[in-house]
């Protein structure tokens, strides 16, 4: 089964996205008419997931070029668009990768409108193929475990959402799962709810349901218990930024899953598109900026009432303050391997550079 897309263009050459804040209870489409619409969509997590953020930013630059031409604005307007989009989310490196590609393409073009349109489309198509190939290389890992399971399902634990809803198609974490399912391999996914925004319960469970993948929703703190009792065959997570040394920044709580997996000898894999590699830094704990979000994401929870209405409710005393770190860093020593579009490698510099030799010459490293 081929996943549908999360971002697409319209006949009048604007951009449409899924409002992921409304899932799983309502599938609503939002049209992006300006670069500010794209910026707000990224900031508000209407779109989320490192690859999709990058694609949205790329189309945001196209929309800025269109605005600049139609409203007869000067180059300062476009520079401001690049600046605003760069500041929309600090952690996911795909954002900066996509904007750098757009900047480079425009710097070498006399036709800004066509160039920005074509480059944004190219970024989208590249992500689709990258995610498909992550599945191709991750599939043998699931197949090997399945060969020892005596026709029992392979038990996979995920955290956050690194599925097609965080990408364009296929997803990173879900690509091997979808491809295994398509081959008739029995899989079952333990879905972390992933507080505070519940990307697991809202998004991962939604798309696994749509694709017919057996799954069970669990509270975030249940993963260690499942591993202790032999109920998890592998942990498979995504990444928003990965350092040269293989440290991984992913949704808050990933580090705790890695610790539990290490203690229980459960393989811990990271599905890694090369666009999330940041080869300019080495130590994830000291060099990655960890986003802190609005405390109300922790203090309030949104859900569907018995009367069908969507509502948010306060879950703590009104005067209680809350901390809301969006990501944590998992040191490479806890990662079994990285699954990339070019193959599987150890989570270290030698492994990464072996698959991506072009990154070995990055200036400043």
N, C-alpha and C positions, 0 to 999 in steps of 0.2 A: 504494500500500500504506500503511495507517495504522499507525504505530508503537503498540506497547502502552504501558501506563503504568508508571511507576517507583515510584509511591506510590498506595495506595488504602485504602479503609476496608472493614471486615468487617461482617457482619450484627450482631455484638454491639457495634458502634461502637468498635472499636479500629482500629489502623492497621497496615498491612503494607508492607514495603519489600523491594527486592532487595538482598541482601548483595553489594555490588559488589566487595568484596575477594576474592570467590571466582570471579569471572568471569576469563577465558572458559571455565574448565575445569568449573565447576559452577554451575548456576542454583539458588540457595538463597534462600528467603523467610524474613524475620525479622519477628516481630510485636512492635510497640511497645505496651507496656501502661502505661507511666508516662512522665512528662516526662523523667526521668533516662535512660530508654531512648532517647528522641529525642536528648538531649544527647550521650550516648555514641556514638550512630550518626553524629552530625555530627563529633565529635572524632576518631573512629577511621577516618573516611572510608568507613564502611559505605555512607553516602550522600555524594555529593560533586557539585560543580557548583553555581554560585551560585543558580540558580532552585530546584533541588531542595533545597538547604540551607534556603532561605527557606520552602518548603512544609513541610519536616519540622519546622522550628522553630514554624511556625504550628500544626501539629497537636500539637506538644509542649505548647503553651499550652492547647489543648483538653484534653489528657490531664491537665495540672496542675489545671485547673478541675474535672475529673471526680474526681481524687484529693482535692482540697480538700473537695468536697461529700460524697463517700462516707466520708471519714475525719474529717469535721467539723473541718477545719483552718481557721485564720483567714486573713485577707488577707496576712499576712506570708509564708505558704507560697507564694502566687501571686507575690508580689514576688520571692521567692527564685528561682522558676522563670524569671521574666523575666531576672533577673540571670545565672543560670547559662547560659541559652541564649544570651544576648548574648555571653558570654565563650567560647563553644564554638569559634568560628573568628573571627579578627580582620580578614580581608581582604575577604571577599565582602560587598558592601553589601546584597544581597538579604536577608541574615539580619536586618539591622537594619530594613530596610523592612518586612518581614513582621511582625516583632515590634511595630513602631510601629503598624501597621494593627490588629493584635490588641489592643494596649493601648487605642487610640482607640475601638475598637468596644466593648470591655468598660467603658470609662469612661462610655459613654453607654447602658448597658444595665442592666435589672433582672433579666434572665435570663441569667446568665453561661454556663450550659451550652449552651443553644441558640445563643446569639450566637457563642461560640467555635467551635462546630461549623460553623455557617453561614459564618463569615468564613474559616476555614481552607479550606473547600470552594471559596469564591469565589476565594481566592488561587490555588488549583490551576487552576481553570477559566480565570482571567485569563492565567496563564502559558501554557496550551495555545494560546489564541488569539493571544497575543503572538508565540509561536514560529511559528505558522502564517503570520502576517502578515510576519514577517521573511523567510520563504521566498518569499512573494508578491513582496516588493520586491527580494529578492536574485536571483530567477530571471532577470530581464531582463539582469543582468550576465553570467550564464552563457550565456544565449541569444545575446547579442551576440558573445561570444568564439566560440561554436559556429558562428555564421554565417560565420566566417572560417577555419574549421578544415578545410574540404573533407571533411566526414564523419569526421574524426579526433576522438578523444575530447578533451574539455576536461580539461586536467591541473590538478588542484587539490591544493595542499599544505596540510595541517592540522597543528596542534600541540595536544597534550593531547587532552581529549575535551570537546567542547561539543555533543555529540549529545543524543539523547533520554535517554540515561543520566545526563546532567547536568541534565536538565530534567524535564518530566513526559511530554510527547509531542513529537515533531518535532525538538526540539533547536533551537539557534540556528544554528551553523555548518552542521549537516546539513540543516536545513529547505530551503534553496535547492537543495542537492544532491539530496535526495529528490524535490522537486517537479520538478527538471529530469529526473531519471531516469524519473519517472512520465509525463512528456511525451514520452519516447522520445529525449531528448538523450543522446548518448554522453558519459559522464564517467568519469574515472579519478582516484582519490584516492591521493596519496602520504601515508602515515600515519607521522608521527614516532613513534618508540617512547615518547618523553617520560619519560625517567628523572627521578627515581629510582623512582616508583611505577608507571611504565609504563602510564599511562592510554590512550596511543595503541595500544600493542600489545594490551593486555588488553581495553579497552572500545571504542575507535573501530573497531578491526578486527572485533571481535565484532558490533557492530550493523550495520556495513556488510555483513558476511557474511550476517546475517539478512535484510537488505533487498536482497541481490543486486547490490550496488554493486561494480564492479571496483575493486580497490585493491591497493597494494603497501606492505608494511611496510619502513621505512628506519630506520637509526640516526639519532639526533638531529643528528649533525654532517654528514649527507649533503645536507641541503637546499640549502646554498650551492652545492655541486657541480652539483646538478640545475639550479639557476637559471642558473649560468654556461653550461650547455650547452643552454639553451633548452627544457628539459624540464618547465617549470612555467609555466602560463598565469596563475595567480593564487594568492595565499596567502590563506587564509580562516581566521581564528582567532576565539575568543570573548573574553570579558572578565569579570572578577570585580568590577572597580570602574573607572569611567571618570570623570575629573574634568570640571569645567566647561570647561576649555581643551582637552579631548579627549585627554589622556594616558590610557593604558590599562594597568591592572595585570592581567596574565594569568600563566599558568603559567610558571615559570622556563624561559628559553630562547626565549620569544616575541620579546624584544628583538633577539636575534641573527638571527632569521628576518627581522625587519623591516629590519635593516641589510643583509642579503644581498639582499633584494628591492629595496631602494632602489638598491643598487650595480648591479643587473642590470635595472633598469627593469621589474620585475615588480609588478603591482598588489597592494597589501597592504590587504585589507579586514578590518574587525572587525564581527562580527555582534553587535549590541548591543540587548538588551531594555532598555527605559527604566528598569526596576527596578534596573539596575546603574549608573545614573547617580548620581553623588554631586556635586550642584551646590553643596555647601557648601565644596568645596576646589577649588583651581586647579592647583597644581603637584604632579603625581603623585610626582615624585622626592623631595620633601621632606615631603609631607603624608600619603602612604599608608603605613600600617603593613605591613611585609612580614613575613609569618609565617615563623618558623624552626621546623622540625620535627625529630623525633628523628633523630639521626645514623645509627641502625641502618637507616633506610630507604635510605640510600646504601650502607652497608657490606654489606647482605644483599640478595639477590635471590630472589624466589619464583617457582617454575615447576613444571611437571609432569614427573616423572621417567619413565623408560622403563617402569617397572612400574605407571604410572598414579597413583602417589601424589603429592600436592602437598607440596613441601618448600621450605625456605629455606636458602640456602647463603651462606657468607661469601666475599666476593670480594676481600678485601684483608687485609693482616696484622692480626691481632686487636688489636694495640695502636695501630693507625693511627686517628687521630681524623678525623671527617668533618664538613663543613659542609653544611647542608641548608636553603637558602632556598627557600621554596615558590613565590614569585612574583618577577617583575621588572616594571619599568615601561617601556613603549614610548612615547616622546615623540610627540606628535600630528603633528609634522613628517614622520614616517615612515609615516603612515597615509593611504592613498588616500582612504578614505571610511568612514563608519560606516553599517552597514545596520541600520535599526531597524524597529519595527512600524508606523511612520508614513511610512517612506520612507528614502531614502539622502541623507546630508548630509555636508558636510566635517567633519573632526575638529577643530572649534573652537567657541567659545562661540556665535558667530552662527549657525552651522549647526544646533547643538543646539537653541537657543532658537527658531529658525524653525520647527522641527518640534514643539517642546514649549514653547510660550509660557508655559504655567503655571509652568514652572521658573524663569522670569526674575525672579520676585518672591520667591524663597526668602530667608528672613530671614538676615541675617548675611553675605550675599555682596555 
